[in-house]
């Protein structure tokens, strides 16, 4: 029970940290603001924001389910992961920690939509907002890619309730976005102020998380590779 709770809490925290990272946060706020300009009624703005959030959650959940199910459905791969995942988890966490601390930087190809497609999705109501969120979730930045592929997926593979963790992660990524959607729907005018405050908070939480990842990674390396404990 404790292991399941830790897995859920870890996946939720990884999702929240992903959502408040500069690149995803900027794209989320821009998307919600863009949707709000196409809609006049506050309730519809909130519904579109909720649909956008659900789109992101669904995208992360489906992608995680496909990866985990594909890996575990092949007996040889499943046996390999069960045998070596503990050993691989340490270096993966250390590598992810280095990326979070910006000791290592990587570049990923971007995913973007034309203004024409933006307008079409925005004018399609809730379904368009859902698809916009679904697509934007796949535009991984280095930090979000490190958190998702380098931490969440290995954690899910190594957990008894692993298939659920990508969905929990999706919920975490959706919570801050939903807050901004509510703020825009209510006509809050100081979004830029809160955006900068959240960005500043993200800097410190990301650094702390990076240090924790490295420490846990060193522990796993000592236990499973070096046999020190």
C-alpha positions in Angstrom: 0.0 0.0 0.0 2.8 2.4 0.9 4.6 1.6 -2.4 1.5 2.4 -4.4 1.0 5.7 -2.5 4.6 6.7 -3.1 4.3 5.8 -6.8 1.1 7.9 -7.1 2.6 10.8 -5.2 5.8 10.7 -7.3 3.8 10.6 -10.6 1.6 13.5 -9.5 4.6 15.6 -8.4 6.5 14.8 -11.7 3.4 16.0 -13.6 3.0 19.2 -11.6 6.8 19.9 -12.0 6.4 19.3 -15.8 3.5 21.7 -16.0 5.2 24.6 -14.2 8.4 24.2 -16.2 9.1 27.3 -18.3 8.5 25.8 -21.8 5.3 23.8 -21.0 4.0 26.6 -18.8 4.5 29.2 -21.5 2.8 27.1 -24.1 -0.1 26.3 -21.8 -0.8 29.9 -20.8 -0.5 30.9 -24.5 -2.9 28.2 -25.6 -5.5 29.0 -22.9 -5.2 32.8 -23.6 -5.6 32.0 -27.3 -8.7 29.9 -26.7 -10.2 32.6 -24.4 -9.9 35.2 -27.2 -12.1 33.1 -29.4 -14.8 32.7 -26.8 -16.8 35.4 -25.1 -18.7 33.7 -22.3 -16.6 32.9 -19.2 -18.2 29.5 -18.6 -17.3 28.4 -22.1 -13.7 29.7 -21.5 -13.6 27.4 -18.5 -15.0 24.5 -20.4 -12.5 25.0 -23.2 -9.7 25.1 -20.6 -11.0 21.9 -19.0 -11.1 20.2 -22.4 -7.6 21.4 -23.2 -6.4 20.0 -19.8 -8.2 16.7 -20.4 -6.5 16.5 -23.8 -3.0 16.8 -22.2 -3.9 14.2 -19.6 -5.2 11.8 -22.2 -2.1 12.2 -24.4 0.3 11.5 -21.6 -1.8 8.5 -20.4 -2.1 6.9 -23.8 1.6 7.4 -24.6 2.6 5.9 -21.3 0.2 3.0 -21.7 1.5 2.2 -25.2 5.1 2.3 -24.1 4.6 0.3 -20.9 2.3 -2.3 -22.5 4.6 -2.7 -25.5 7.6 -3.3 -23.3 5.9 -5.7 -20.9 3.9 -7.6 -23.5 7.1 -9.2 -24.9 8.2 -11.9 -22.4 11.9 -11.5 -23.2 11.8 -7.7 -22.7 9.7 -8.0 -19.5 12.2 -10.5 -18.0 15.1 -8.2 -19.1 13.4 -5.2 -17.4 12.6 -7.1 -14.2 16.2 -8.2 -14.0 18.0 -5.0 -14.9 15.6 -2.2 -14.3 16.8 -1.8 -10.7 20.4 -1.4 -12.1 19.3 1.0 -14.8 17.1 3.2 -12.5 20.1 4.6 -10.6 21.9 6.0 -13.7 18.6 7.2 -15.2 17.7 9.2 -12.1 21.2 10.7 -12.0 21.1 11.6 -15.7 17.6 13.2 -15.1 18.9 15.0 -12.1 21.7 16.5 -14.2 19.2 17.7 -16.8 17.0 19.3 -14.1 20.1 21.0 -12.7 21.0 22.1 -16.2 24.4 20.4 -15.9 23.5 18.5 -19.0 21.5 20.2 -21.8 19.8 18.5 -24.7 17.9 19.7 -27.7 14.8 18.1 -29.0 12.9 18.8 -32.3 9.9 21.0 -31.8 6.3 20.3 -32.6 4.3 23.3 -33.7 1.0 24.1 -35.4 0.4 26.7 -38.0 -1.8 29.7 -37.2 -4.4 28.3 -39.6 -4.7 25.0 -37.6 -4.7 27.0 -34.4 -7.7 28.9 -35.5 -9.5 25.8 -36.7 -9.0 24.0 -33.4 -10.0 27.1 -31.4 -13.2 27.5 -33.4 -14.1 23.9 -33.0 -15.2 24.4 -29.3 -14.5 21.8 -26.7 -13.3 19.1 -29.1 -10.8 21.5 -30.7 -9.5 22.5 -27.3 -9.1 18.8 -26.4 -7.2 18.1 -29.6 -5.0 21.2 -29.0 -4.1 20.0 -25.5 -3.5 16.4 -26.9 -1.1 17.7 -29.5 0.7 20.2 -27.3 1.4 17.5 -24.7 3.5 15.7 -27.3 5.7 18.8 -27.8 8.3 17.6 -25.3 10.9 20.1 -24.0 14.2 18.7 -22.7 13.0 19.0 -19.0 9.6 17.5 -19.6 11.1 14.7 -21.7 13.6 13.9 -19.0 10.8 13.8 -16.4 8.5 11.7 -18.5 10.8 9.3 -20.2 13.7 9.3 -17.7 11.7 9.2 -14.5 8.0 8.4 -14.9 8.3 5.5 -17.4 11.1 3.7 -15.4 9.1 4.3 -12.2 6.0 2.9 -13.9 7.8 -0.2 -15.2 9.2 -0.8 -11.8 5.8 -0.4 -10.0 3.0 -2.8 -9.5 0.4 -0.1 -10.5 2.7 1.2 -13.3 0.0 1.3 -16.0 -1.9 3.9 -13.9 1.0 6.2 -13.2 1.0 8.0 -16.6 -2.6 8.9 -16.0 -1.7 10.3 -12.5 1.1 12.2 -14.2 -1.4 13.6 -16.6 -3.5 14.8 -13.8 -0.5 16.6 -12.3 0.3 18.3 -15.6 -3.4 19.4 -15.8 -3.8 21.0 -12.4 -1.8 24.2 -12.9 -3.3 24.6 -16.4 -6.8 24.4 -15.0 -6.0 27.1 -12.5 -4.9 29.4 -15.3 -8.1 28.5 -17.2 -10.2 29.5 -14.2 -8.2 32.7 -13.7 -8.7 33.7 -17.4 -12.4 32.8 -17.2 -12.8 35.0 -14.1 -11.1 37.9 -15.9 -7.9 38.0 -13.7 -5.7 40.7 -15.2 -2.5 40.0 -13.3 -1.6 36.7 -15.0 1.9 38.0 -16.0 2.6 38.6 -12.3 1.6 35.1 -11.3 3.4 33.6 -14.3 6.7 35.1 -13.2 6.1 34.0 -9.6 5.4 30.4 -10.7 8.5 30.5 -12.9 10.6 31.6 -10.0 9.0 28.8 -7.8 9.7 26.3 -10.6 13.4 27.2 -10.6 13.8 26.2 -6.9 11.6 23.2 -7.0 13.3 21.9 -10.1 16.7 22.3 -8.5 15.6 20.6 -5.3 14.0 17.7 -7.3 17.2 17.4 -9.3 19.3 17.0 -6.2 16.9 14.5 -4.8 17.0 12.5 -8.0 20.8 12.4 -8.0 20.8 11.3 -4.3 18.3 8.5 -4.9 20.1 7.6 -8.1 23.3 7.2 -6.2 21.6 5.1 -3.6 20.1 2.8 -6.3 23.6 2.6 -8.0 25.2 1.7 -4.7 22.5 -1.0 -3.9 22.0 -2.6 -7.3 25.4 -2.0 -9.2 28.1 -1.5 -6.6 26.5 -3.7 -3.9 27.6 -1.3 -1.2 24.6 -1.8 1.1 
